[in-house]
Each structure stands twice: as structure tokens, then as C-alpha cells.
Amino acid sequence: MHYAISHQSLRQEFLLSTPRRKLLKHTLLYVRSGLVLAKLGKQEYAIEKGEAFWLPFDALCSLTYFPGSDIQVIELSSRVTSPLPKQGGFAQLEELVLAIFNKLSQNAANNEAQQAILTVLRHELATLKTKLYESTLTRHINQWKWDGDKSALSNEQQLVLKIREANKMMLSGQKREQVIGKLFGGDDATFSQLEALLLGK
């Protein structure tokens, strides 16, 4: 059944990068734990624990979920007539919206009750204010280069980005051996281990 608004709780065990595409629905991401990157234009924005990010219908974007992230996703049909934000960006959530997210995360409500809660949320989202800004982590992620010098990112974050880069290279047709040679100094065993850990392969 297609509702005007829906909710989903996601537990992302492994690294996942979505292809760049236009969204078919308005989307609000709320990160309960972990880290999600949203790429809009040439910039990637780091959405950290406790932060929410709004992506309007038709926005061209790609998302990267870091391993071990818990995310709540609200999707609204593009046909919803409420005056929703047209600009993507970080969203400051009111107390009521946070309480609704907490209630939805418990998955205790039946379908009818959940739709009633979501209807309230839909009205609240009409007053949502969004803003794009560059946090320290966002800046470090955008400055990071796989062949660059020292980075302010943690080793774990750099490994995730490196594996994402390797995966991207292989998907664009580069040979596995070439990619391992370029990014991991030819160390196949280490790369295979990281692939299993971070990508679940």
C-alpha cells in the first residue's frame, strides 16, 4: 500500500554507497548512530549521530552509509501538497519531531497508530528549516585524498573511504590487481580482509 508518508529504520552493517540519482520522494534522514555522507553537487556532507538531513524530491544526490550505522528514514510522496522545504540541507528538529522519531524507533505501534503518528509528523515537516553548512568533519572528508598526505580523519574513517574509492574504481572498469596496487601497495590479503569486514564480501 502506498502512503503519502512512510517510515523505515535501517541498520547498515556494511559500507553502502548508492549511485548518484534524482530522488523520487522527499526524504528526511535521521542518524541515530554511525555516519552518513550525502553528496549534493560536488560537496559531500557528513551527517553525524543525532543529526537530520533533508533531501527534497528531484534532488540529485548519492548517499554513503558507514558500517554500523543506524538510520531512520522518512519518505514523503512527491504528490504531497504540504509546503515542504525545496532546499536540501541539515534540519533542526523540534522536540515533538524528536519524540515522534523515538516512538517510531520502538516499532511498537500498529500500522494504524503509526500512520496517525506520521500524519502529525507530516504537518510538522511543513515548518522544517534547512541549511547547508560545512562542519569540521565535512571539510576533512572533502579534503581527503586516497593518495594525499596526512588527514585529520580517524584511521577507521580513512579505511572506509579508501575501500569506497577502490570499489568505485573497480565498478568503473579498472582491474582489481591495478586498484590494489594503486591503493593498497599490492597487498591483496589486507584488501580482501577489509573487503570482507567493510563490504561483507
N, C-alpha and C positions, 0 to 999 in steps of 0.2 A: 504494500500500500504506500502511495506517495503522499507524504505530509508536506505542509508548507515549511515546516521546521523539523529538524531531526538532531539527535544527539548520539555520539558514539564515544566510548572510552577505548583508547588504544594503548597497548603495552608493546613497545617496539624493542624486541630483544636484540635485534641486529641492526647494523647500519643499513639505512634505506634512503636512496635518492630518487626522487620522482623526475620524470622528464619535464622539460620546460613546455608548458601548455597553458591555454586560456582556461580559466575556471568556468564550470557550467553552473556553479551555485555560489552564493555569498558564503564565506567561511570564516568562522572565528576559532582560532586555536588557543587553547589554554594549557600551558606546560605545568604539570603537577610535579614532575621531576625530570632530570636529564637536560637535554639541549636540542633545540630545533633551529635550523637555518632556513630562512625564507629569502629566496633570490628574486628581487624586483629590479628590472633594468640590469645595470652592471654590478649593483651592490648587493651583498648578502647581509641580512640582518640576523643577529643572534638573539633567539627568544629563550630566555633563561627560566629557571624554576620560579613559578609564581607570576610569570608574565603572560599577557594575552596579546594576540596579533590578529588584526582584521584584514581579510583579503576579499575585496568586492568581486562580484560576478564579472567575468570577462577579463579579470586581471591576468596578465601573462607572468607566470611565476613557476619556480621549481622549489621543492622542499627537500631538506636533508634531515633525517631523524638520526640522532646519535644513538648508539646501542644503549639499552637500558632506560629508554625514555618513556614516561607515562604522559599521555596527552589526552585532553578532552576536545572533541571536535563538534562544533555546532554548524550545521549546514542549513541555509535557507534557500528556498526555490527562487530562481530569478524572476518569477512571476509575482512574488510577494509585493504588495503595494505600499507597505510601510516605508517611510523615508529613511532608508538605511544609508550609512556613510558610503560615499563614492570613492574615497581616498583610502588606500591601504596603509597600514601602519600599526604601531603599538597602541593598544586600547587600555584606558584607565577604567577598571571595572568597579562599579558601585558595590556597596555592601550586599544589597539584595541579589545582584548578579552572582557574586561570590557564593552566597548562601545557596542559590539555585544550583551552581556548579557542584557544590559539596553534596547536595541532596541527590543530584543525578549520578554522582560518582559512586553512591552506595547501591545503585541499581535495585533499590528495594521497591520502588513504586511500580504498580502495574501499568499497562500501556495507556489506559485512560487517564490515570493520575499523572503519568509522565507527560502526556500531551497537554494537560491543563497547566502543568509547571512550565512547559516550553512556550505555551501561549503567552504567559506572563513575561517570559524571557524575551520573546519576540517584540513585545511592546517596549521593554527596557532598552533593547538594542537600537531602537529608533533615536535614542538620545546619546548614543555612543560617540565619544570624541576620539579621533585617531590622529597620531602624529608619528612621522618618520624621524628618527634621530639616531645618531651613531654612538652607541655605548663603547666603552673601552674594549670589551670582548669583540664587538662588531668590527672595530677598527683593526684589532690584531688579526682577526680572521681574514679580512680583506687584504691585509698587508702580507699575509703568509704566502710563501712560495716554496714548492717542494724542493727546489734547488737553491733556496736562499740561505742567508746567514741565520744567526740565532734569532729565535722568535720568543715573544713573551707568552706564547701559549704553552699549556702543560704538555708533557711528552705524550700523554694519552690523547689529547685533542689533536696533536700533530700527526700521530699514527693514524687516527680516524680519517683525517684529511688526506693523508698520503695514500691510504687504501682506496679512498673515494677517487683520487686522481688516477691511480693505477687502473681501477675498474673502468673509469671514463675513457682512458687511453685504449684499453682493450676493446671496449664497445665501439670505438671509432675505427677499429680495424688494425691497430698495432699488435704485433705478435707478443705473446706472453713473455718469451725469453727477453725480447727487447725492453719491455716495460720493467721487468725485474732487474735487468742490467742497469737501466736508467735510474730507477727509484730506490732499488734495494741492493745496489752494488753486486748484482748477480746472485744474491743469497736466496735461492729457491726455497730452502727449508723454512727460513724465517717468514718469507712471504706466504707460503702455504699455511703456516701456523696462524698468522694474522688473518688470513682469508677465512679460516675456519672459525676463529674467535669472533671476528667483527662482522663477517658477512654470512656466517652459518653455512659456508660451503664445505 
